[in-house]
Amino acid sequence: MTDYKKSKAPTNTTSRDIMELCKDTGNIYESVAILSKRANQLSAEIKHDLSTKLQEFASYSESIEEVYENREQVEISTYYEKLPKPSLMATQEFLDGEIYWRNPADDKNEGTEK
C-alpha cells in the first residue's frame, strides 16, 4: 500500500505553467493524457484501499435502520478526505519525473526506419 500522505502534491488547486507540463513530451495534449491515465490509476487504487479498510469494520445487522458509527471508520474516512485529489497527485508525480510512459506510435515509427 502506498502512503499517500507522503505525496508532495498540494491539497488545493494551483496554477501550472503549460510549458513546464509539456517539456518532457513536447506536446501538451500528450502530457494531459498521461496525467489523466495516472490520475485514474491513483483514484482506483485509493478507492480500493478505502473500501478494503472500511470493510474490516462493517457490521452486518438485520435491521437497516440501525447504523453504527465506529470511531475508527470515521478516522479512516477523514484521512482519505484530507488527501490531495488524484489529479493533483498525478501532476506532482509527472513534474517530479516519477511517471513512466511510452507512446506506441513512436515504437511503430522506430521499427520502420531500419
C-alpha distances in whole Angstrom, upper triangle without the diagonal:
4,7,9,12,12,13,17,18,21,20,24,25,27,30,29,31,32,33,30,28,30,31,28,29,33,32,31,30,28,26,26,25,22,21,21,19,16,16,17,13,12,13,13,9,9,12,10,8,11,13,11,11,15,16,16,19,21,24,27,30,33,34,32,34,32,29,27,25,23,22,19,18,20,18,15,16,18,15,14,17,17,15,16,17,15,19,19,16,17,20,19,17,20,22,20,21,17,17,19,22,25,28,29,33,33,32,35,37,37,38,41,42,43
4,6,9,9,10,13,14,17,17,21,22,24,26,25,28,28,30,26,24,27,27,25,27,30,30,28,28,26,24,23,23,20,18,19,18,14,14,15,12,10,12,13,9,9,12,12,9,12,15,14,14,17,19,19,21,23,27,29,32,35,36,34,36,34,30,29,26,24,23,20,19,20,18,15,16,17,14,12,16,15,12,14,15,13,16,16,12,14,17,15,13,17,19,17,18,14,15,17,20,23,26,28,31,31,31,34,36,35,37,40,41,42
4,6,6,8,11,13,15,15,19,21,22,25,25,27,28,30,26,25,28,28,26,28,31,31,29,29,28,25,24,25,22,20,21,20,16,16,17,15,12,14,15,11,10,14,14,11,12,16,15,14,17,19,19,21,23,27,29,33,36,36,34,35,33,30,28,25,23,21,18,18,19,16,13,15,15,11,11,14,13,10,12,14,13,16,15,12,14,17,15,14,18,19,17,18,15,17,19,22,26,29,31,34,34,34,37,39,38,40,43,44,45
4,5,6,9,10,12,12,15,17,19,22,22,24,25,27,24,22,25,26,25,26,29,28,26,27,25,22,22,22,20,17,18,18,14,13,15,13,10,11,13,10,9,12,13,11,12,15,16,15,17,20,20,21,23,27,30,33,36,36,34,34,33,29,28,25,23,21,18,18,18,15,13,14,13,10,9,11,10,7,8,10,10,13,12,9,11,14,12,12,15,17,15,17,14,16,19,21,25,27,30,33,33,33,36,38,37,39,42,43,44
4,5,8,9,11,10,14,17,18,21,22,25,26,28,24,23,26,27,26,28,31,30,28,29,28,24,24,25,22,19,20,21,17,16,18,17,13,14,17,14,12,15,16,14,14,18,18,16,18,21,21,22,25,28,31,34,37,37,35,35,33,30,28,25,23,20,18,18,17,14,13,14,12,9,9,11,9,7,8,11,12,15,13,10,14,15,13,13,17,18,16,19,16,18,21,24,28,30,33,36,35,36,39,40,40,42,45,45,47
4,6,9,11,12,16,18,19,21,21,24,25,26,23,22,25,25,24,26,29,29,27,28,27,23,23,24,22,19,21,21,17,16,19,17,14,16,18,16,14,18,19,16,17,21,20,19,21,24,24,25,28,31,34,37,40,40,38,39,37,33,31,28,26,24,21,21,21,18,16,18,16,13,13,15,13,10,11,14,13,16,13,10,13,15,12,12,16,16,14,16,14,16,20,22,26,29,32,34,34,34,38,39,38,40,43,44,45
4,5,8,10,13,15,15,18,18,20,22,23,19,18,22,22,21,23,26,26,24,24,23,20,20,21,18,15,17,18,14,13,16,15,12,14,17,14,13,17,18,16,17,21,21,20,22,25,26,27,29,32,35,38,41,41,38,39,38,34,32,29,28,26,23,23,22,19,18,18,17,14,13,14,12,9,8,11,11,12,10,7,10,11,8,8,12,12,11,13,12,14,17,20,24,26,29,32,31,32,35,36,36,38,41,41,43
4,6,9,12,13,13,16,15,18,20,21,17,17,20,20,20,22,24,25,22,24,23,19,19,21,19,16,18,19,16,15,18,18,15,17,20,18,16,20,22,20,20,24,25,24,26,29,29,30,32,36,38,41,44,44,41,42,40,37,35,32,30,28,26,25,24,22,20,21,19,16,16,16,13,11,9,12,12,13,10,8,11,10,7,9,12,11,10,13,12,14,18,21,24,27,30,32,31,32,36,36,36,39,41,41,43
4,6,9,10,10,13,13,16,17,19,16,15,18,19,19,21,23,23,20,21,21,17,17,19,17,13,15,17,14,12,16,16,13,14,18,17,15,18,20,19,19,23,24,23,25,28,29,30,31,35,37,40,43,42,39,40,39,35,34,31,30,28,26,25,24,21,20,19,18,15,14,14,12,9,6,9,9,9,6,5,8,8,5,8,11,10,10,13,13,14,18,20,23,26,29,31,30,32,35,35,35,38,40,40,43
4,5,7,8,11,12,15,18,20,17,16,20,21,22,23,25,24,21,23,23,19,18,21,19,16,17,19,17,14,18,18,15,16,20,19,17,20,22,21,21,24,26,25,26,29,30,30,32,35,38,40,43,42,39,39,38,35,34,30,29,27,26,25,23,21,20,19,17,15,14,14,11,9,6,9,11,11,7,8,11,10,8,12,14,13,13,17,16,18,21,23,27,28,32,33,33,35,37,38,38,41,43,43,46
4,7,9,13,14,18,20,22,20,19,23,24,24,26,27,26,23,24,24,21,19,22,20,17,18,20,17,14,17,18,15,15,18,18,15,18,21,19,18,22,24,22,23,26,28,28,29,32,35,37,40,39,36,36,35,31,30,27,26,24,23,22,20,18,17,16,14,13,12,10,8,7,4,7,10,11,8,9,12,12,11,14,16,16,17,20,19,20,23,25,28,30,33,35,35,36,39,40,40,43,45,46,48
4,6,10,12,16,18,21,19,18,22,24,24,25,27,25,22,23,24,21,19,21,21,17,18,20,18,15,18,20,17,16,20,20,18,20,23,22,21,24,26,25,26,29,30,30,31,34,37,39,41,40,37,37,36,33,32,29,29,27,26,24,22,21,20,19,16,16,15,12,10,10,7,8,11,11,8,11,14,12,12,16,17,17,18,21,21,21,25,26,29,30,34,35,35,37,40,40,41,43,45,46,48
4,7,9,13,15,18,16,15,19,21,22,23,24,22,19,20,21,18,16,19,19,15,16,19,17,15,18,20,17,17,21,21,19,21,24,24,23,26,28,28,28,31,33,33,34,37,39,41,43,42,39,39,39,35,35,32,32,30,29,27,25,24,23,21,19,19,17,15,14,13,9,9,12,10,7,11,13,11,12,15,16,15,17,20,20,20,24,24,27,28,32,32,33,35,37,38,38,41,43,43,46
4,6,10,12,15,14,13,17,19,20,21,22,21,17,19,20,17,16,19,19,15,17,20,18,16,20,21,19,19,23,23,22,24,27,26,26,29,31,31,31,34,36,36,37,40,42,45,47,46,43,43,42,39,38,35,35,33,32,31,29,27,26,25,22,22,20,18,16,15,12,12,14,11,9,12,13,11,11,15,15,13,16,19,20,20,23,24,27,28,31,32,32,34,37,37,37,40,42,42,45
4,7,9,12,11,11,15,16,19,20,20,18,15,17,19,16,15,18,18,15,17,20,19,17,21,23,21,21,25,26,24,26,29,29,29,32,34,34,34,37,39,39,40,43,45,48,50,49,46,46,45,42,42,39,39,37,36,34,32,31,30,28,26,25,24,22,20,19,15,15,16,13,11,14,15,11,12,16,15,13,16,19,20,20,24,24,26,27,30,31,30,33,35,35,36,39,40,40,43
4,6,9,8,8,11,13,15,16,16,15,12,15,16,13,12,16,16,13,15,19,17,16,20,22,20,21,25,25,24,27,29,29,29,32,34,34,35,38,39,40,41,45,46,49,51,50,47,47,47,44,43,40,40,38,37,35,34,32,31,29,28,26,25,23,22,20,16,15,16,13,11,13,13,9,11,14,12,10,14,16,18,18,21,21,23,24,27,28,27,30,32,32,33,36,37,37,40
4,5,5,7,9,10,13,14,14,13,11,14,15,12,13,17,16,15,17,20,19,19,22,24,23,24,27,28,27,30,32,32,33,35,37,37,38,41,43,44,45,48,50,52,55,54,51,51,51,47,47,44,44,42,40,39,37,36,34,33,31,30,28,27,25,23,19,19,19,16,14,16,15,12,13,15,13,11,14,16,18,18,21,21,23,23,27,27,26,29,31,30,31,34,35,35,38
4,5,5,6,9,12,12,11,10,7,10,12,10,10,14,14,13,15,18,18,18,21,23,22,23,26,27,27,29,32,32,33,35,37,38,39,41,43,44,45,48,50,53,55,54,51,51,51,48,48,45,45,43,42,40,39,37,35,34,33,31,29,28,27,24,21,20,19,15,15,17,15,12,14,16,13,11,15,16,18,18,20,19,20,20,24,23,23,26,28,27,28,31,32,32,35
4,5,5,6,10,10,9,9,8,12,13,11,12,15,15,15,18,20,20,20,23,24,24,26,29,29,29,32,34,34,35,38,39,40,41,44,45,46,47,51,53,55,57,57,54,54,54,51,51,48,47,46,44,42,41,40,38,37,35,34,32,31,29,27,23,22,21,18,17,19,17,13,15,16,13,11,15,15,18,18,19,19,20,20,23,23,22,25,27,26,26,30,31,30,33
4,6,5,8,10,10,11,9,13,13,10,12,15,14,13,17,19,18,18,22,23,22,24,27,27,27,30,32,32,33,35,37,37,39,41,43,44,45,49,50,53,56,55,52,53,52,49,48,46,45,43,41,40,39,37,35,34,33,31,29,29,27,24,21,20,19,16,15,16,14,11,12,13,10,8,11,12,15,15,17,17,19,19,23,23,22,25,27,26,27,30,31,31,33
4,6,7,8,9,9,7,10,10,7,8,11,11,10,13,15,14,15,18,19,19,21,23,24,24,27,29,29,30,33,34,35,36,38,40,41,42,46,48,51,53,52,49,50,50,46,46,43,43,41,39,38,37,35,33,32,31,29,27,27,25,22,19,18,17,13,13,14,12,8,10,11,8,7,11,11,13,13,15,14,16,17,20,21,20,22,25,24,25,28,30,29,32
4,6,5,5,5,5,8,8,6,9,11,11,11,14,16,16,17,20,21,21,23,25,26,27,29,31,31,33,35,36,37,39,41,43,44,45,48,50,53,55,55,52,53,53,49,49,46,46,45,42,41,40,38,36,35,34,32,30,30,29,26,22,21,19,16,16,17,14,12,13,14,10,10,13,12,15,14,15,14,15,15,18,18,17,20,22,21,22,25,26,26,29
4,6,5,8,9,12,11,9,12,14,13,14,17,18,18,19,22,23,23,25,28,28,29,31,33,33,35,37,38,39,41,43,44,46,47,51,52,55,57,57,54,55,55,52,51,48,48,46,44,42,42,40,38,37,36,34,32,32,30,27,24,23,21,19,18,18,16,13,14,14,11,10,12,11,14,14,15,14,15,16,19,19,17,20,23,21,21,25,26,25,28
4,6,8,10,12,10,8,12,13,11,13,16,16,16,18,21,21,21,24,26,26,27,29,31,31,33,35,36,37,39,41,42,44,45,49,51,54,56,56,53,54,54,51,50,48,46,45,43,41,41,39,37,36,36,33,31,32,30,27,24,23,21,18,18,18,15,13,14,13,9,9,11,9,12,11,11,11,12,13,16,16,14,17,20,19,19,22,24,23,26
4,5,7,9,7,6,10,11,10,12,14,15,15,18,20,20,21,23,25,25,27,29,30,31,33,35,36,37,39,41,43,45,45,49,50,53,55,56,52,54,54,50,50,48,47,46,44,42,42,40,37,37,36,34,32,32,31,28,25,23,21,18,19,19,15,14,16,15,11,12,14,12,14,12,12,10,10,10,14,13,12,15,17,16,17,20,21,21,24
4,7,9,8,8,11,13,13,14,17,18,18,20,22,23,24,26,28,29,30,32,34,35,36,38,39,41,42,44,46,48,48,52,53,56,58,58,55,56,56,53,53,50,50,49,46,45,44,43,40,39,39,37,34,34,33,30,27,25,23,20,21,21,18,16,18,17,14,14,16,15,17,16,15,14,13,12,16,15,13,17,19,17,18,21,22,21,24
4,5,5,6,9,10,11,13,14,16,17,18,20,22,23,24,26,27,29,30,32,33,35,37,38,39,41,42,45,46,47,50,51,54,56,56,53,54,54,51,51,49,48,47,45,43,43,42,39,38,37,36,33,33,32,29,26,24,22,18,19,20,17,15,18,18,14,14,18,16,18,16,16,14,13,12,15,14,13,17,19,17,19,22,23,22,26
4,5,5,6,9,10,10,12,14,15,16,18,20,21,22,24,26,27,28,30,31,32,34,36,37,38,40,42,44,44,48,49,52,53,53,50,51,51,48,48,46,45,45,43,40,40,39,36,35,34,33,30,30,29,26,23,21,19,16,16,18,15,13,16,16,13,13,17,16,18,16,16,14,15,14,17,17,16,20,21,21,22,25,26,26,29
4,5,5,6,9,10,10,12,14,15,17,19,20,21,23,24,26,27,29,30,31,33,35,36,37,39,41,43,43,46,47,50,51,51,48,49,50,47,47,45,45,44,42,40,39,38,36,34,34,33,30,29,29,26,23,21,19,15,17,18,15,14,17,17,14,15,19,17,19,16,16,14,14,13,16,15,15,19,20,20,22,24,25,25,29
4,5,5,6,9,10,11,12,14,15,17,18,20,21,23,24,26,27,29,30,32,33,35,36,38,40,42,42,45,46,49,51,51,48,49,50,47,47,45,44,44,41,39,39,38,35,34,34,32,29,29,29,26,23,21,18,15,17,18,14,13,16,15,12,14,17,15,16,13,13,10,10,9,12,12,12,15,17,17,19,21,22,23,26
4,5,5,6,9,10,11,12,14,15,16,18,20,21,22,24,26,27,28,30,32,33,34,36,38,40,40,44,45,48,50,50,47,48,48,45,45,42,42,41,39,37,36,35,33,31,31,29,27,27,26,23,20,18,15,12,14,14,11,9,12,12,9,10,13,12,13,11,12,10,11,11,15,15,15,18,20,20,21,24,25,25,28
4,5,5,6,9,10,10,12,14,15,16,18,20,21,22,24,25,26,28,30,31,32,34,36,38,38,42,43,46,47,47,44,45,45,42,42,40,40,39,37,35,34,33,31,29,29,28,25,25,24,21,18,16,13,10,12,13,10,9,13,13,10,12,15,15,15,13,14,12,14,13,17,17,18,20,22,22,24,26,28,28,31
4,5,5,6,9,10,11,12,14,15,17,18,20,21,23,24,26,27,29,30,32,33,35,37,37,41,42,44,46,46,43,44,45,42,42,40,40,39,37,35,35,34,31,29,30,28,25,25,26,22,20,17,14,11,14,15,11,11,15,14,12,14,17,16,16,12,13,11,12,11,14,14,16,18,19,20,22,24,25,26,29
4,5,5,6,9,10,11,12,14,16,17,18,20,21,23,24,26,27,29,30,32,34,36,36,40,41,44,46,46,43,45,44,41,41,39,39,38,35,33,33,32,29,28,29,27,24,24,24,21,18,16,13,11,13,13,9,9,12,11,8,12,14,12,12,9,9,7,9,10,13,14,15,17,19,20,21,23,25,26,29
4,6,5,6,9,10,10,12,14,15,16,18,20,21,22,24,26,27,28,30,32,34,34,38,39,42,44,44,41,42,42,39,39,36,36,35,33,31,30,29,27,25,26,24,21,21,21,18,15,12,10,7,9,9,6,6,10,9,7,10,13,12,12,9,11,10,13,14,17,18,19,20,23,24,25,27,29,30,32
4,5,5,6,9,10,10,12,14,15,16,18,20,21,22,24,26,27,28,31,32,32,36,37,40,42,42,38,40,40,37,37,35,35,34,32,30,30,29,26,24,25,23,20,20,21,18,15,12,9,7,10,11,8,9,13,12,11,14,16,16,15,12,13,12,14,15,17,19,20,21,23,25,26,28,30,31,34
4,5,5,6,9,10,11,12,14,15,17,19,20,21,23,25,26,27,29,31,31,35,36,39,41,41,38,40,40,37,37,35,34,34,32,29,30,29,26,25,26,24,20,21,22,19,17,14,10,9,13,12,9,11,14,12,11,15,17,15,14,11,12,10,12,13,15,17,18,19,21,23,24,26,28,29,32
4,5,5,6,9,10,11,12,14,15,16,18,20,21,23,24,26,28,30,30,34,35,38,40,41,38,39,39,36,36,33,33,32,29,27,28,27,24,23,23,21,18,19,20,16,14,12,8,8,10,9,6,9,11,9,9,13,14,13,11,8,10,10,13,14,17,19,20,21,23,25,25,27,30,31,33
4,5,5,6,9,10,10,12,14,15,16,18,20,21,22,24,26,28,28,32,33,36,38,38,35,37,36,33,33,31,30,30,27,25,25,24,21,20,20,19,15,16,17,13,11,8,5,5,8,7,5,8,11,10,11,14,15,15,13,11,13,13,16,18,20,22,23,24,26,28,29,31,33,34,36
4,5,5,6,9,10,10,12,14,15,16,18,20,21,22,25,26,26,30,31,34,36,36,33,35,35,32,32,30,29,29,27,25,25,25,21,20,21,20,16,17,18,15,14,11,7,8,12,11,9,12,14,13,14,17,18,18,16,13,15,15,17,18,20,22,23,24,26,28,29,30,33,34,37
4,5,5,6,9,10,11,12,14,16,17,18,20,21,23,25,26,29,30,34,36,36,34,35,35,32,32,30,29,29,26,24,25,24,21,20,21,19,16,18,19,15,14,12,8,10,13,11,9,13,14,13,13,17,17,17,14,12,13,13,16,18,19,22,23,23,26,28,28,30,32,34,36
4,5,5,6,8,10,10,12,14,15,16,18,20,22,24,24,28,29,33,35,35,33,34,33,30,30,28,27,26,23,21,22,21,18,17,18,16,13,14,15,12,11,9,6,8,10,8,8,11,12,11,13,16,16,16,13,12,14,15,18,20,22,25,26,26,29,31,31,32,35,36,38
4,5,5,6,9,10,11,12,14,15,16,18,20,22,22,26,27,30,32,32,29,31,31,27,27,25,25,24,22,20,20,19,16,15,16,15,11,12,14,11,11,8,6,9,11,10,10,13,15,14,16,19,19,19,17,15,18,18,21,22,24,27,28,28,31,33,33,35,37,39,41
4,6,5,6,9,10,11,12,14,15,16,19,21,21,24,25,28,31,31,28,30,30,27,27,25,24,25,22,20,21,20,17,16,18,17,13,15,17,14,14,12,9,12,15,13,13,16,18,16,18,21,21,21,18,17,18,19,21,23,24,27,28,28,30,33,33,34,37,39,40
4,5,5,6,9,10,11,12,14,15,17,19,20,24,25,29,31,32,29,31,30,27,26,25,24,24,21,18,20,19,15,15,17,15,12,14,16,13,14,12,10,13,15,12,13,16,17,15,17,20,20,20,17,16,17,18,21,23,25,28,29,29,31,33,34,35,38,39,41
4,5,5,6,9,10,11,12,14,16,18,18,22,24,27,30,30,27,29,28,25,24,22,21,20,18,15,16,15,12,12,13,11,8,11,12,10,11,10,9,12,14,12,13,16,16,16,18,21,20,21,18,17,20,21,24,26,28,31,32,32,34,36,37,38,41,42,44
4,5,5,6,9,10,11,12,15,16,16,20,21,24,27,27,24,26,25,22,22,20,19,20,17,15,16,16,12,11,14,13,9,11,14,12,13,12,11,14,16,15,15,19,20,19,21,24,24,24,21,20,22,23,26,28,29,32,33,33,35,38,38,39,42,44,45
4,5,5,6,9,10,11,13,15,15,19,20,24,26,27,24,27,26,23,22,21,20,20,18,15,17,17,13,13,16,15,12,14,17,15,16,15,13,17,19,17,17,21,22,20,23,25,25,25,22,21,22,23,26,28,29,32,33,33,35,38,38,39,42,43,45
4,6,5,6,9,10,11,14,15,18,20,24,27,27,25,27,26,22,21,20,18,18,15,13,15,14,10,11,14,12,10,13,15,13,15,15,14,17,19,16,17,21,21,20,22,25,24,25,21,21,23,24,27,30,31,34,35,35,37,39,39,40,43,45,46
4,5,5,6,9,10,11,12,16,18,21,24,25,22,24,22,19,18,16,15,15,12,10,12,11,8,8,11,10,7,10,13,12,15,14,14,18,19,17,19,22,22,21,24,26,26,27,24,23,25,27,30,32,33,36,37,37,40,42,42,43,46,48,49
4,5,5,6,9,10,10,14,15,19,21,22,20,22,20,17,17,16,15,16,13,11,13,14,10,10,14,13,11,13,16,15,18,17,16,20,22,20,21,25,25,24,27,29,29,30,26,25,27,28,31,33,34,37,38,38,40,43,43,44,47,49,50
4,6,5,7,10,10,14,16,19,22,23,21,24,22,19,18,17,15,17,13,11,14,14,11,12,15,14,13,16,18,17,20,19,18,22,23,21,22,26,26,25,28,30,29,30,26,26,27,29,32,34,34,38,39,38,40,43,43,44,47,49,50
4,5,6,8,9,13,16,19,22,23,21,23,21,18,16,15,13,13,10,8,11,11,8,10,13,12,11,14,16,16,19,19,19,23,23,21,23,26,26,25,28,30,29,30,27,27,29,30,34,36,37,40,41,41,43,46,46,46,49,51,52
4,5,5,7,10,13,16,19,19,18,19,17,14,13,12,10,11,9,6,9,10,8,8,12,12,11,14,16,16,20,20,20,23,24,23,25,28,28,27,30,32,32,33,29,29,31,33,36,38,39,42,43,43,45,48,48,49,52,53,55
4,5,5,9,10,14,17,18,17,19,17,15,13,13,12,14,12,9,13,14,11,12,16,16,15,17,20,20,23,23,22,26,27,25,27,30,30,29,32,35,34,35,31,31,32,34,37,38,39,42,44,43,45,48,48,49,52,54,55
4,6,9,11,15,18,19,19,20,18,16,14,13,11,13,10,9,13,13,11,13,16,16,16,19,21,21,24,24,24,28,29,27,28,32,31,31,34,36,35,36,32,32,34,35,38,40,41,44,46,45,47,50,50,51,54,55,57
4,6,10,12,16,17,16,18,15,12,10,10,8,10,8,7,11,12,11,12,15,16,16,18,20,21,24,25,25,29,30,28,30,33,33,32,35,37,37,38,34,34,36,38,41,43,44,47,48,48,50,53,53,53,56,58,60
4,6,9,13,14,13,15,13,10,9,10,9,12,11,9,12,14,13,13,17,18,17,19,22,23,26,26,26,29,31,29,31,34,34,34,36,39,38,39,36,35,37,38,41,43,44,47,48,48,50,53,53,54,56,58,60
4,6,10,11,11,13,10,9,8,10,10,13,13,11,14,17,16,16,19,21,21,22,25,26,29,29,29,33,34,33,35,38,38,37,40,42,42,43,40,39,41,42,45,47,47,50,52,51,53,56,57,57,60,62,63
4,7,9,9,12,10,10,10,13,13,17,17,15,18,20,19,19,22,24,23,25,28,29,32,31,31,35,36,35,36,40,40,39,42,45,44,45,41,41,42,43,46,47,48,51,53,52,54,57,57,58,60,62,64
4,6,7,9,8,9,10,13,14,18,19,17,19,22,22,21,24,26,26,27,30,31,34,34,34,37,39,38,39,42,43,43,45,48,47,48,45,44,46,47,49,51,51,54,56,55,57,60,61,61,64,66,67
4,6,9,9,11,13,16,18,21,22,20,22,25,25,24,27,29,29,29,33,34,37,36,36,39,41,40,42,45,45,45,48,50,50,51,48,47,48,49,51,52,53,55,58,57,58,61,62,63,65,67,69
4,5,6,9,11,15,17,21,22,20,21,25,24,23,26,29,28,28,32,33,36,35,36,39,41,40,42,45,45,45,48,50,50,51,48,47,49,49,52,53,54,56,58,58,59,62,63,64,66,68,70
4,5,7,10,13,16,20,21,18,19,23,23,21,24,26,26,26,29,31,33,32,33,36,37,37,39,42,42,43,45,47,47,48,45,44,46,47,49,50,51,53,55,55,57,60,61,61,63,66,68
4,6,10,13,16,19,21,18,19,23,23,21,24,27,26,26,29,31,34,33,34,37,38,38,40,42,43,44,46,48,48,50,47,46,48,49,51,52,53,55,58,58,59,62,63,64,66,68,70
4,6,10,13,16,18,16,17,20,21,20,22,25,25,25,28,30,33,32,34,36,38,37,39,42,42,43,45,47,47,49,46,45,47,48,51,52,53,56,58,58,59,62,63,64,66,68,70
4,6,10,13,15,12,13,17,17,16,18,21,21,21,24,26,29,29,30,33,34,34,36,38,39,39,42,44,44,45,42,42,44,45,48,49,50,53,55,55,57,59,60,61,63,65,67
4,6,10,12,10,11,14,15,15,17,19,20,20,23,25,28,28,30,33,34,33,35,38,38,38,41,43,43,44,41,41,43,45,48,49,51,53,55,55,57,59,60,61,63,65,67
4,6,9,7,7,11,12,12,13,16,17,17,19,22,25,26,27,30,31,30,33,35,35,35,38,40,40,41,39,39,41,43,46,48,49,52,53,53,55,58,58,59,62,64,65
4,5,5,6,9,10,11,13,14,16,17,19,21,24,25,27,30,30,29,32,34,34,34,37,39,38,40,37,37,40,41,45,47,48,51,52,52,54,57,57,58,61,63,64
4,5,5,6,9,10,11,12,15,15,17,19,23,24,26,29,29,28,31,33,32,33,36,37,36,38,36,36,39,41,44,46,48,51,52,52,54,57,57,58,61,62,64
4,5,5,6,9,10,11,13,14,16,17,21,22,24,27,27,25,28,31,30,30,33,35,34,36,33,33,36,38,41,44,45,48,49,49,51,54,54,55,58,59,61
4,5,5,6,9,10,11,12,14,16,19,20,22,25,25,24,27,29,29,29,32,34,33,35,32,32,35,36,40,42,43,46,47,47,49,52,52,53,56,57,59
4,5,5,6,9,10,10,12,15,18,19,21,24,24,23,26,29,28,29,32,33,33,35,32,32,35,37,40,42,44,47,48,48,50,52,53,54,57,58,60
4,5,5,6,9,10,11,13,17,18,20,23,23,22,25,27,26,27,30,31,30,32,30,30,33,35,39,41,43,46,46,47,49,51,51,53,56,57,59
4,6,5,6,9,10,11,15,16,17,21,21,19,22,25,24,24,27,29,28,30,27,27,30,32,36,38,40,42,43,43,46,48,48,50,52,54,55
4,5,5,6,9,10,14,14,16,19,19,19,21,24,23,24,27,28,28,30,27,27,30,32,35,37,39,42,43,43,45,47,48,49,52,53,55
4,5,5,6,9,12,14,16,19,18,18,21,23,22,23,26,27,27,29,27,28,31,32,36,38,40,42,43,44,46,48,49,50,53,54,56
4,6,5,7,11,13,14,18,17,16,19,21,20,21,24,25,24,26,24,25,28,30,33,36,38,40,41,41,44,46,46,48,51,52,53
4,5,5,9,10,11,15,14,13,16,19,18,19,22,23,23,25,22,22,26,27,31,33,35,37,38,39,41,43,43,45,48,49,51
4,6,8,9,12,14,14,14,17,19,19,20,23,24,24,26,24,24,27,29,32,34,36,38,39,40,42,44,45,46,49,50,52
4,7,9,12,14,13,13,16,17,17,18,21,22,22,24,22,23,27,28,32,34,36,39,39,40,43,44,44,46,49,50,52
4,6,9,11,10,9,13,14,13,15,18,19,19,21,19,19,23,25,28,30,33,35,35,36,39,40,41,43,45,46,48
4,6,8,6,6,10,11,10,12,15,16,16,18,17,17,21,22,26,28,31,33,33,34,37,38,38,41,43,44,46
4,5,5,6,9,10,11,13,14,16,17,19,17,17,20,21,24,26,28,30,31,32,35,36,37,39,41,42,44
4,5,5,6,9,10,10,12,14,15,16,15,14,17,17,21,22,25,27,28,29,31,33,33,35,38,39,41
4,5,5,6,9,10,10,12,14,15,14,13,16,16,20,21,23,25,26,27,30,31,32,34,36,37,39
4,5,5,6,9,10,11,12,14,14,13,17,18,21,23,26,27,27,29,32,32,33,36,38,38,41
4,5,5,6,9,10,11,12,11,11,15,16,20,22,25,27,27,28,31,32,32,34,37,37,40
4,5,5,6,9,10,11,9,8,12,13,16,18,21,23,23,24,27,28,28,31,33,34,36
4,5,5,6,9,10,10,10,13,14,17,18,22,23,23,25,28,28,28,31,33,34,36
4,5,5,6,9,9,10,13,15,19,21,24,26,25,27,30,30,30,33,35,35,37
4,6,5,6,5,6,10,12,16,18,22,24,23,24,27,28,28,30,33,33,35
4,5,5,6,6,9,10,13,16,19,21,20,21,24,25,25,27,30,30,32
4,5,8,9,12,13,16,18,22,23,22,24,27,27,27,30,32,31,34
4,6,8,11,14,17,20,23,25,23,24,28,28,27,30,33,32,34
4,6,8,10,13,16,20,21,20,21,24,25,24,26,29,29,31
4,7,10,13,17,20,22,21,21,25,25,25,27,30,30,32
4,6,10,13,16,19,18,18,22,23,22,24,27,27,29
4,7,11,13,16,15,15,18,20,19,21,24,24,26
4,7,10,12,12,12,15,16,16,18,21,22,24
4,6,9,8,8,12,13,13,15,17,18,20
4,5,5,7,9,10,11,13,15,16,19
4,5,5,6,9,10,11,13,15,17
4,5,5,6,9,10,11,13,16
4,5,5,6,9,10,11,14
4,5,5,7,9,11,12
4,6,5,7,9,11
4,5,5,7,10
4,6,6,8
4,6,7
4,6
4
